[in-house]
């Protein structure tokens, strides 16, 4: 599911990157599609990350695992963008490019996540969407805030009183609807992120957590998926969709993921590319536009296979080794292991050794929501892309 949606988002990006927003006759509907894809990834992430916490509720090991899941791949794509791709496509001379402070701040801003920087000097300056070399990175801070939410849920014991999770999810969704309908006024940005996406996706992340906590009570059925689709259709595009999406999307995506027939599942050697597709998809599409591709279908046709190859390279050259390192660093020492005597056997769940190719904790992929460049022409490279 992650890999298929990640490749599908290349289609979503193809329109703003080529400047052809109505070429498929979608009009504003492409924006809604992009919102649904981000929601799907947030729901899956909340579900799986809560699972990893309950498997080993240790604060330090948890954050080491989270950091080593995303940071090695992120470091690689940032360095490749700044020091390989950037010099090749910039309109500046090599001396001007490397002497510009923004070339260097691009690296550490994106590694720190708060705040991020999306532009490089002269890079893709003449593209239809000239403001970002990798607009997908905007949602990694939201993902990290989701990790923090899981930490709060675990440390406060909310996962043991699972009904309390709705006290986390509902306020985010309620604030979003009140803001969209004009009942209350909130700043355009919160925590250096755009307010609307932040509130919506944190609510959905919380519902992904709730789905894991209530997995023994939630009946998963294809009829339920059909009902979720009907609800989305009926409420779109009104502000009520921002509330219903927090329920319909987690239910639908997690039902499909758990009930999909095995013969439709892609092989593991291919699905490990999903995080790399997220990391490299946007720069690949921008490069294709720089080379002259001006049709969304051209960008999709070439962009998907190239992003897949780069995603596989990212896995084998970088991410896989990061997971091996985290397995080494977070494997419990003998004195950390639970007592297996009958009276203490259930005191602490055992931690599974993380294999080189992870199945139960797949990479998280999230995608950006973009608007036409004419709407954000005044936004500097340091601002998030909305």
C-alpha positions as CSV (number, residue, x, y, z in Angstrom):
1,X,0.0,0.0,0.0
2,X,2.8,2.4,0.9
3,X,4.7,1.9,-2.3
4,X,1.6,2.0,-4.6
5,X,0.5,5.3,-3.0
6,X,4.0,6.7,-3.1
7,X,4.1,6.1,-6.8
8,X,0.6,7.5,-7.2
9,X,1.7,10.7,-5.6
10,X,4.2,11.2,-8.4
11,X,1.0,11.6,-10.5
12,X,-0.4,14.1,-8.0
13,X,2.9,16.1,-8.2
14,X,3.1,16.0,-11.9
15,X,0.4,18.6,-12.4
16,X,1.9,21.5,-10.3
17,X,5.4,20.6,-11.4
18,X,4.5,20.9,-15.1
19,X,2.1,23.8,-14.4
20,X,-0.8,21.8,-16.0
21,X,-3.4,21.9,-13.3
22,X,-6.4,21.2,-15.5
23,X,-4.9,19.1,-18.1
24,X,-6.7,16.0,-16.9
25,X,-10.0,17.8,-16.3
26,X,-9.6,17.3,-12.6
27,X,-9.8,21.0,-11.7
28,X,-9.7,21.3,-7.9
29,X,-10.2,17.6,-7.4
30,X,-6.4,16.8,-7.7
31,X,-5.9,18.8,-4.5
32,X,-8.4,16.6,-2.6
33,X,-6.6,13.5,-4.0
34,X,-3.3,14.7,-2.6
35,X,-4.9,15.4,0.8
36,X,-6.2,11.8,0.9
37,X,-2.8,10.4,0.2
38,X,-1.2,12.3,3.0
39,X,-4.0,11.2,5.3
40,X,-3.5,7.5,4.3
41,X,0.2,7.7,5.1
42,X,-0.4,9.4,8.5
43,X,-3.0,6.8,9.4
44,X,-0.6,3.9,8.6
45,X,2.2,5.6,10.5
46,X,0.2,6.1,13.6
47,X,-0.9,2.5,13.5
48,X,2.5,1.0,13.1
49,X,4.5,3.4,15.3
50,X,2.1,2.8,18.2
51,X,2.7,-0.9,17.6
52,X,6.4,-0.5,17.9
53,X,6.1,1.5,21.2
54,X,3.9,-1.3,22.7
55,X,6.4,-3.9,21.6
56,X,9.2,-2.1,23.5
57,X,8.0,0.9,25.6
58,X,11.4,2.3,26.3
59,X,11.8,6.0,25.6
60,X,15.5,6.1,24.5
61,X,15.3,3.0,22.4
62,X,12.1,4.3,20.8
63,X,13.6,7.6,19.7
64,X,16.8,5.9,18.5
65,X,14.7,3.6,16.3
66,X,12.7,6.5,14.9
67,X,15.8,8.6,14.2
68,X,17.6,5.8,12.5
69,X,14.5,5.1,10.4
70,X,14.3,8.5,8.7
71,X,17.6,10.3,9.2
72,X,20.1,8.2,7.1
73,X,17.9,8.4,4.0
74,X,17.1,12.0,4.6
75,X,20.8,12.9,5.0
76,X,21.6,11.1,1.8
77,X,18.9,12.8,-0.3
78,X,19.8,16.3,1.1
79,X,23.5,15.8,0.3
80,X,22.8,14.5,-3.2
81,X,20.4,17.4,-3.8
82,X,22.8,20.1,-2.6
83,X,26.1,18.8,-3.9
84,X,25.3,16.6,-6.9
85,X,22.0,17.7,-8.5
86,X,22.2,21.4,-7.5
87,X,25.5,22.2,-9.2
88,X,24.3,20.4,-12.4
89,X,21.1,22.4,-12.8
90,X,21.7,25.8,-11.2
91,X,21.7,29.0,-13.2
92,X,24.6,30.2,-11.1
93,X,28.3,29.6,-11.7
94,X,29.9,27.0,-9.5
95,X,31.7,29.6,-7.5
96,X,28.5,31.6,-6.9
97,X,26.6,28.5,-6.0
98,X,29.0,27.1,-3.4
99,X,29.7,30.5,-1.9
100,X,26.0,31.2,-1.3
101,X,25.1,30.6,2.3
102,X,21.8,29.0,1.3
103,X,23.6,26.1,-0.3
104,X,25.0,25.2,3.0
105,X,22.0,26.1,5.1
106,X,19.9,23.9,2.9
107,X,21.7,20.9,4.5
108,X,21.4,21.7,8.1
109,X,17.9,23.3,8.0
110,X,16.5,20.1,6.4
111,X,18.3,17.8,8.8
112,X,17.1,19.8,11.8
113,X,13.5,19.8,10.3
114,X,12.4,22.9,12.2
115,X,12.5,25.2,10.1
116,X,13.0,23.7,6.7
117,X,14.5,25.2,3.6
118,X,13.2,24.1,0.2
119,X,15.2,26.2,-2.3
120,X,18.8,26.1,-3.5
121,X,20.4,29.1,-5.3
122,X,19.4,29.1,-8.9
123,X,18.1,25.5,-8.9
124,X,15.1,25.0,-11.1
125,X,14.7,28.7,-11.2
126,X,12.9,28.6,-14.6
127,X,10.7,25.6,-13.9
128,X,6.9,26.0,-13.7
129,X,7.2,25.3,-10.0
130,X,10.5,27.0,-9.1
131,X,10.3,27.3,-5.4
132,X,11.4,23.9,-4.2
133,X,13.9,21.2,-5.1
134,X,12.2,18.8,-2.8
135,X,8.7,19.9,-1.7
136,X,7.9,16.5,-0.2
137,X,10.1,17.1,2.8
138,X,7.6,19.5,4.4
139,X,5.7,16.7,6.1
140,X,8.6,15.1,7.9
141,X,8.2,17.5,10.8
142,X,4.6,16.5,11.0
143,X,5.7,12.9,11.1
144,X,8.2,13.7,14.0
145,X,5.4,15.4,15.9
146,X,3.4,12.2,15.4
147,X,6.3,10.3,17.0
148,X,6.1,12.7,19.9
149,X,2.4,12.1,20.2
150,X,3.0,8.3,20.5
151,X,5.6,9.1,23.2
152,X,3.0,11.1,25.1
153,X,0.4,8.4,24.7
154,X,2.9,5.8,26.0
155,X,4.4,7.7,28.8
156,X,1.1,8.9,30.2
157,X,-0.4,5.4,29.9
158,X,-3.1,6.5,27.5
159,X,-2.6,3.3,25.6
160,X,-3.7,1.4,28.7
161,X,-6.8,3.5,29.0
162,X,-7.5,3.6,25.3
163,X,-10.7,5.6,25.4
164,X,-8.5,8.6,26.3
165,X,-6.9,8.6,22.8
166,X,-10.0,10.5,21.5
167,X,-9.2,13.3,23.9
168,X,-6.1,13.7,21.8
169,X,-7.6,13.2,18.3
170,X,-10.9,15.2,18.6
171,X,-9.4,18.6,19.6
172,X,-7.2,18.7,16.5
173,X,-10.1,18.0,14.2
174,X,-12.4,20.4,16.0
175,X,-9.9,23.2,15.9
176,X,-9.5,22.7,12.2
177,X,-13.2,22.8,11.4
178,X,-13.7,25.9,13.6
179,X,-10.9,27.6,11.8
180,X,-12.1,26.6,8.3
181,X,-15.6,27.8,9.1
182,X,-14.4,31.1,10.5
183,X,-15.7,30.5,14.0
184,X,-12.2,31.0,15.5
185,X,-9.1,32.7,14.2
186,X,-5.8,30.9,14.4
187,X,-2.4,32.0,13.0
188,X,-1.5,30.7,9.5
189,X,1.4,28.8,11.0
190,X,1.9,26.9,14.2
191,X,5.2,25.2,15.2
192,X,6.7,26.5,12.0
193,X,4.1,24.5,10.0
194,X,1.0,25.6,8.1
195,X,-1.9,25.4,10.5
196,X,-4.5,23.5,8.5
197,X,-2.3,20.6,7.4
198,X,-0.9,20.4,10.9
199,X,-4.2,20.1,12.7
200,X,-5.7,17.7,10.1
201,X,-2.9,15.3,9.9
202,X,-2.2,15.2,13.6
203,X,-5.9,14.2,14.1
204,X,-5.5,11.5,11.5
205,X,-2.3,10.3,13.1
206,X,-4.1,10.1,16.5
207,X,-6.9,8.0,14.8
208,X,-4.2,5.7,13.4
209,X,-3.0,5.2,16.9
210,X,-6.6,4.6,18.1
211,X,-7.1,2.0,15.3
212,X,-4.2,0.0,16.7
213,X,-5.4,0.4,20.3
214,X,-9.0,-0.8,19.3
215,X,-7.9,-3.4,16.8
216,X,-9.7,-6.1,18.8
217,X,-13.0,-4.1,18.6
218,X,-13.1,-2.7,15.1
219,X,-14.7,-4.9,12.5
220,X,-12.8,-4.6,9.3
221,X,-14.9,-5.3,6.2
222,X,-15.1,-4.3,2.5
223,X,-18.6,-3.0,3.2
224,X,-17.0,-0.6,5.7
225,X,-14.6,0.6,3.1
226,X,-17.5,1.2,0.7
227,X,-19.3,3.2,3.4
228,X,-16.1,5.3,4.0
229,X,-15.9,6.1,0.2
230,X,-19.6,7.0,0.1
231,X,-19.2,9.3,3.2
232,X,-16.2,11.0,1.6
233,X,-18.1,11.5,-1.6
234,X,-21.1,13.0,0.2
235,X,-19.2,15.5,2.3
236,X,-16.6,16.6,-0.2
237,X,-15.6,19.4,-0.6
238,X,-17.1,21.0,2.5
239,X,-15.3,21.6,5.8
240,X,-17.0,18.6,7.3
241,X,-14.7,16.4,5.2
242,X,-11.8,17.5,7.4
243,X,-13.6,15.8,10.3
244,X,-14.9,12.7,8.5
245,X,-11.5,12.1,6.9
246,X,-10.0,11.5,10.3
247,X,-12.3,8.4,10.5
248,X,-12.9,7.2,7.0
249,X,-9.3,7.3,5.8
250,X,-7.7,5.3,8.6
251,X,-10.5,2.8,8.5
252,X,-10.4,2.3,4.7
253,X,-6.6,2.2,4.3
254,X,-6.0,-0.1,7.3
255,X,-8.8,-2.4,6.2
256,X,-7.4,-2.7,2.7
257,X,-3.9,-3.2,4.0
258,X,-5.0,-6.1,6.3
259,X,-7.6,-7.7,4.1
260,X,-5.9,-7.5,0.7
261,X,-5.5,-10.9,-0.8
262,X,-1.9,-12.2,-0.6
263,X,-1.7,-12.7,-4.4
264,X,-2.0,-8.9,-4.8
265,X,0.9,-8.2,-2.4
266,X,4.1,-6.9,-4.0
267,X,7.3,-8.7,-3.2
268,X,9.4,-7.4,-0.3
269,X,12.4,-6.7,-2.4
270,X,10.3,-4.0,-4.2
271,X,8.3,-2.6,-1.4
272,X,11.4,-1.6,0.6
273,X,11.8,1.2,-2.0
274,X,8.8,3.1,-0.6
275,X,10.6,5.6,1.6
276,X,13.2,6.2,-1.1
277,X,10.4,6.9,-3.7
278,X,9.1,9.5,-1.3
279,X,12.6,11.1,-0.8
280,X,13.6,11.2,-4.5
281,X,10.2,11.4,-6.4
282,X,9.9,15.2,-6.2
283,X,13.5,16.0,-7.3
284,X,13.2,13.5,-10.1
285,X,10.0,15.2,-11.4
286,X,11.6,18.7,-11.1
287,X,14.6,17.4,-13.1
288,X,12.4,16.0,-15.8
289,X,10.6,19.4,-16.0
290,X,14.0,21.1,-16.2
291,X,14.8,18.8,-19.1
292,X,11.7,20.0,-20.9
293,X,8.9,17.6,-19.9
294,X,5.8,19.8,-19.9
295,X,3.1,17.1,-19.8
296,X,2.0,15.3,-16.6
297,X,2.0,12.0,-18.4
298,X,5.6,12.4,-19.6
299,X,6.7,13.1,-16.0
300,X,4.8,10.2,-14.6
301,X,5.9,7.8,-17.3
302,X,9.6,8.6,-16.7
303,X,9.4,9.6,-13.1
304,X,7.9,6.5,-11.6
305,X,10.6,4.0,-12.8
306,X,13.4,6.4,-12.1
307,X,12.1,7.0,-8.5
308,X,11.7,3.3,-8.0
309,X,15.3,2.7,-9.0
310,X,16.5,5.5,-6.7
311,X,14.3,4.2,-4.0
312,X,15.9,0.7,-4.2
313,X,19.4,2.3,-4.3
314,X,18.4,4.3,-1.2
315,X,17.4,1.1,0.6
316,X,20.4,-1.0,-0.3
317,X,23.1,1.8,0.1
318,X,21.7,3.7,3.1
319,X,18.5,2.7,4.8
320,X,19.2,-1.0,5.2
321,X,22.4,-0.1,7.1
322,X,20.6,2.4,9.3
323,X,18.2,-0.3,10.3
324,X,21.0,-2.7,11.1
325,X,22.6,0.0,13.2
326,X,19.4,0.6,15.1
327,X,19.0,-3.1,15.7
328,X,22.5,-3.2,17.2
329,X,22.0,-0.1,19.3
330,X,18.5,-0.9,20.6
331,X,18.9,-4.7,21.2
332,X,18.4,-5.2,24.9
333,X,21.4,-6.2,27.0
334,X,20.9,-9.4,29.1
335,X,20.2,-7.4,32.2
336,X,17.4,-5.5,30.3
337,X,15.5,-8.6,29.3
338,X,12.3,-9.4,31.2
339,X,12.4,-12.1,33.9
340,X,10.9,-15.3,32.4
341,X,10.0,-16.9,35.7
342,X,6.2,-17.6,36.0
343,X,5.5,-14.8,38.4
344,X,7.1,-12.1,36.3
345,X,6.8,-13.4,32.8
346,X,4.4,-10.7,31.7
347,X,6.1,-7.8,33.4
348,X,7.6,-6.5,30.1
349,X,7.1,-7.5,26.5
350,X,10.1,-9.0,24.7
351,X,11.7,-6.9,22.0
352,X,12.1,-8.6,18.7
353,X,15.4,-8.3,17.0
354,X,14.9,-6.0,14.0
355,X,15.8,-7.8,10.7
356,X,17.7,-6.2,7.9
357,X,14.6,-6.1,5.8
358,X,11.8,-5.0,8.1
359,X,8.3,-6.3,7.6
360,X,6.3,-5.3,10.7
361,X,7.5,-1.7,10.8
362,X,7.6,-0.5,7.2
363,X,9.0,2.8,6.2
364,X,6.7,5.8,6.6
365,X,6.0,7.8,3.5
366,X,4.2,11.1,3.5
367,X,3.5,13.5,0.7
368,X,3.1,17.3,0.3
369,X,0.0,19.3,-0.7
370,X,0.8,21.8,-3.4
371,X,-0.9,24.8,-4.9
372,X,-0.2,26.6,-8.1
373,X,3.0,28.6,-8.0
374,X,1.0,31.8,-8.8
375,X,-0.7,31.5,-5.4
376,X,2.6,31.2,-3.4
377,X,4.9,33.4,-5.5
378,X,5.5,35.6,-2.5
379,X,6.6,32.7,-0.2
380,X,10.3,32.5,0.5
381,X,12.3,29.3,0.3
382,X,12.1,28.9,4.1
383,X,8.3,28.7,4.3
384,X,6.5,25.4,4.1
385,X,4.7,24.6,0.8
386,X,0.9,24.4,1.1
